[in-house]
């Protein structure tokens, strides 16, 4: 999925998904992810934001209808709001660990079905794509360890989908690994956005070697 020599050919990266990429409302006047992605690109390269704050997995299907004709790479970060919709399971009574796991298994199956449908639509464009995992909340967030564990059910769906479809994977859990990377428990700050932007540049072949970008795999 490398773009080759970035100076020899221009690319157009399209950002799809939710507020992880559409975080302008949360950076208190600082640079948002789109601005930071564009700053990573050499002359001739473009970035377009189609991600919408608050969207769920199915929203990407709508976003794809506005895909620019000259798009060369897609980056999708979505699923956090869908996972949040299953937060009630954390308070659900269970008589055993097995019963609790069964509850999450059912949620995982529903998430996987929606995510795979979305990935199929992304794949059908024929444009190289990278999928992002759902990052962990800051360590200071109440119930951080429980939330981190629960999110693993959904992140497993994302990684399986990426690798089974030959897409790249950007693991935001490893990229946004400091308190300052978060504007709140859900959205990235400008600091976190800068890391995400470097990962986007790396996954399209414009960068490599930084600590944040080594987590990208295919």
PyMOL commands that set and color helices and strands:
alter all, ss='L'
color gray80, all
select helices_A, chain A and resi 24-26+33-40+59-64+80-84+87-91+97-124+144-164+172-175+179-181+190-203+211-215
alter helices_A, ss='H'
color red, helices_A
select strands_A, chain A and resi 12-17+46-49+73-77+128-132+168-170
alter strands_A, ss='S'
color yellow, strands_A
deselect
rebuild
show_as cartoon
